Amino acid sequence: MIDIYTHILPAPFMEAMAKASPKLGAIGKRLRGVAAIHDLDVRFRQMDVVAGYQQVISLPNPPLEDVASAAEAAALARVANDGLAELCARYPDRFPAFVATVSMLDPEEAVREADRAIRELGARGAQIFTNVAGRPLDLPEYQPFFAAMAGHDLPIWLHPARTSAMADYASEERSRFEMWWCFGWPYETSVAMSRLVFSGLFDRHPGLKVITHHGGGMIPQFDGRVGAGMEVLGSRTPEEDLSGVLPGLRRPHLDYFRGFYADTAMFGSGTGLPASLAFFGAEHLVFATDAPLGPIPETLRALEALPLDAAQRHAVMRGNAERLLKLRT
């Protein structure tokens, strides 16, 4: 089985990050406290519990865009990709592929680094976050990156980004009880997906593949609101003319949402995971645990309960990843 979304911190990157951004706050403390994210011995012991288990590796949150300047973030991305590639070269049976790190603060540099990581280092796609230091992904300056990834015919991993600085209520300065993470991340994912769809990105690049984290955010559970509910797009917003958005798309808007890929990194969810399967279908569902930040055994138990035949189960657990990442079998 191939776990398509796991996180790791290569040692050279950790050293470079500590120098470039020494004050990461609570998220830095948490990452240092998760031994398996930087200690390979601990990580391998966790992996060995499951026979035939492999991981596609990528950097974890936070986004480089949130903790470094454009020049620093670009340099850190290069260090990260070199480190991830080196881990895959040393442990190919454990890490069959890695996801390139880029900084979208400099979109042209993001394209160059994705090209380098893919062509020279063997990355099987690239990870971006749901916003770029608070800026939406559908802005014109980011379009060359999507065009480049469509040209590579390799997927984009879309990771949510939101912090406690985004308050739950206008009367408060910060989010409380980590609602920014529990509910804010699925919301971030859903909004980013919607902005990409309604901006016409997938008409411009019909073959573009995007893997959404945590089951596709809120979209599967709210398919009625997204589908029929958005058929009257613009009628609720008198201050903005949105009348040309849906007619400007080549297909019904809900079709584009079904074209995303969703992973199974849902912390062992017993109700959300079936909704992701029902919405995206087995051909667009990929096995992931978010390890070591998410649980491997609980995720596997949730997957065992899904109504999948043998062919569908193989697709979810390995086949879809091999196809998307063009891995040799």
NORMO-V758461 format. One record per backbone hydrogen bond with DSSP energy under -1.0 kcal/mol. NH is the residue of the N-H (numbers start at 0). CO is the residue of the C=O. If there is no record, write none. Layout:
BEGIN
nh-><NH & NH>
co-><CO & CO>
END
This chain:
BEGIN
nh-><1 & 2 & 3 & 5 & 6 & 7 & 8 & 13 & 14 & 15 & 16 & 17 & 18 & 19 & 20 & 28 & 29 & 30 & 31 & 32 & 34 & 36 & 37 & 38 & 42 & 43 & 44 & 45 & 46 & 47 & 49 & 52 & 53 & 54 & 55 & 56 & 57 & 65 & 66 & 67 & 72 & 73 & 74 & 75 & 76 & 77 & 78 & 79 & 80 & 81 & 82 & 83 & 84 & 85 & 86 & 87 & 88 & 89 & 90 & 93 & 94 & 98 & 99 & 109 & 110 & 111 & 112 & 113 & 114 & 115 & 116 & 117 & 118 & 119 & 120 & 122 & 123 & 125 & 126 & 127 & 129 & 131 & 134 & 138 & 141 & 142 & 145 & 146 & 147 & 148 & 149 & 150 & 151 & 152 & 153 & 155 & 156 & 157 & 158 & 165 & 171 & 174 & 178 & 181 & 182 & 183 & 184 & 186 & 187 & 188 & 189 & 190 & 191 & 192 & 193 & 194 & 195 & 196 & 197 & 198 & 199 & 200 & 202 & 203 & 204 & 207 & 210 & 211 & 212 & 218 & 221 & 225 & 226 & 228 & 230 & 232 & 234 & 236 & 239 & 244 & 247 & 248 & 254 & 256 & 257 & 259 & 260 & 261 & 262 & 263 & 265 & 274 & 275 & 276 & 277 & 278 & 279 & 280 & 283 & 284 & 285 & 286 & 289 & 292 & 299 & 300 & 301 & 302 & 303 & 305 & 307 & 312 & 313 & 314 & 315 & 316 & 317 & 318 & 319 & 321 & 322 & 323 & 324 & 326>
co-><316 & 53 & 286 & 55 & 290 & 57 & 36 & 9 & 10 & 11 & 12 & 13 & 14 & 15 & 16 & 24 & 25 & 26 & 27 & 28 & 32 & 33 & 34 & 34 & 38 & 39 & 40 & 41 & 42 & 43 & 46 & 49 & 0 & 93 & 2 & 96 & 5 & 62 & 63 & 63 & 68 & 69 & 70 & 71 & 72 & 73 & 74 & 75 & 76 & 77 & 78 & 79 & 80 & 81 & 82 & 83 & 84 & 85 & 86 & 90 & 90 & 56 & 124 & 105 & 106 & 107 & 108 & 109 & 110 & 111 & 112 & 113 & 114 & 115 & 115 & 116 & 97 & 154 & 99 & 156 & 158 & 134 & 131 & 135 & 138 & 139 & 141 & 142 & 143 & 144 & 145 & 146 & 147 & 148 & 148 & 208 & 125 & 210 & 127 & 162 & 168 & 163 & 175 & 177 & 178 & 178 & 180 & 182 & 183 & 184 & 185 & 186 & 187 & 188 & 189 & 190 & 191 & 192 & 193 & 194 & 196 & 195 & 199 & 199 & 200 & 204 & 155 & 260 & 157 & 215 & 217 & 221 & 222 & 223 & 227 & 229 & 231 & 233 & 236 & 241 & 243 & 245 & 251 & 252 & 253 & 256 & 209 & 283 & 211 & 285 & 263 & 270 & 271 & 272 & 273 & 274 & 275 & 276 & 280 & 281 & 261 & 315 & 4 & 289 & 295 & 296 & 297 & 298 & 299 & 302 & 305 & 308 & 309 & 310 & 311 & 312 & 313 & 313 & 314 & 317 & 318 & 319 & 320 & 321>
END
